[in-house]
């Protein structure tokens, strides 16, 4: 099982494409994982958090299905789509553990602040429980 983190950013789509190629070559299942962040502050202000976040997951799933249809005759990859709740690091770590990942593929962070605090990718690498590939 190859786990790829997907959040809709360009780097996460590149990571998903890389993971799909890896899964195809290894005859493995590709698990695309979207982590729905908790937004307790938004809920306190009356924002329908679960509906908004579910909408993002549904948009990602629709885009994945379109992409799969485009390459269906060329590449045959078994894939699954999963959503987890929490912060991106804990969500991906939980997904990798529960899905018994052989490898984790994530996109490089596109946020400047992560260079100071540390990105999800760096935290996953430091965990050391799975091979992690970071795609630029």
N, C-alpha and C positions, 0 to 999 in steps of 0.2 A: 504494500500500500504506500503510495506516494501522496503526502499531504502538502497542499499548496494553499497559502493564505491569500485571500482575495478580498480587496476592499473597494475596488473600482478605480484605483489610481493606475496611471500608466505603468509604473514599475510592477504592480501586482498582476496586471494582465500579461506583462512579459514573463513574470515568474510562472504564471499559470501555463503559458505556452511552452516554456522550458520544461516544466513538470510533466506536461502532456507528452512531450517527446521522450522524456526519461521513462515514463510509464509505458509508452509504446515499445521502446527498445527492451525493457525488462519484462514485458508482458504482465505488468502490474496494474492494479486498479488505481485510478487517480481520484483522490478525495479533495474537492475544492471546498475550502472552509471560509465562511464569512463570520466574523465575530461581531455581534451586535453590542455596541457599547451601552453601558448603563448610563442613563442621564437623569439622576434623581433630581437635579436642580430644575430641569425642564418639566418634570412631572409636578413639582411643587408650584410651578407657574401655570399649570393647567394645559400644558402641551401634551397631546396624545402621543407619548413616546413610543409605545409598542407599535402603533399603527405606522408611524414615520419610519421606524427601523425595519419593520416588516416590509415596507415598500421598497427600501434599498435592497433587501435580500431578494425580493421578487424581480426587481430590475436586473440585478446581477444574474439571476437564474435565467431570465429571458435572453439576455445577451449571450450567456454560455450556450444555451440551446441553439441560438442562431449561428454561433461559431461552429458548433459541432455539426450542424446541418451542412455548412459550407464545405467541410473537409471529410464528411462521412464516407465518401467513396475512395478517398485517398488514404486516410488514416483510420485505423480501428482502435479506439481506446475505450476501455470500460471506465466509466466515471460516475461519481456520486457528488451530490451537493449537500453540505451540512451547514447549519448555523449553530453557533454557540453564543452565550451571553457573557459579558464581562469586558475586561480590558484586553487589548489584542494579544499581549504576551501570554496571559493566563488562559485565554480562550484557545490559542493555538497549541499551547502545551497540553491542555486538557484534551483537545482534539487528537493530537499526536499519540497521547497515551491511550485514550479510549479506542482509537482506530488501529492501534498497534502499528504505527508508522515505521516503515523501513527507512524513510528519508523525509525531510521537511524542506520545502522550497518557498522562499519569501522574496519579495521585492525589496530593494534598498530603500531606506526611508528618504522621502523627499522633503522632510522638514528640517530646517536649520537647527532648531533647538535640540534635536536628537544627537547632534555631534557633542554636545555638552553633557546631556543627561544619559544618553545611551539609547539605542534604538531597539525595537522588538527583535530584529535580526541578531544583534549583538547579544542580547539577553538569551535568545534561543541557543546560540552557539555556546555561550558560557555554561548553559545548563548541561550540555554534554550527553544527553540521553539518546540523541538521534543524530545522524549526519545532517548538517544543515547547509543548503546552498543558497547564497544571497545573489540575486540577479539584479544588475544595475538598471 
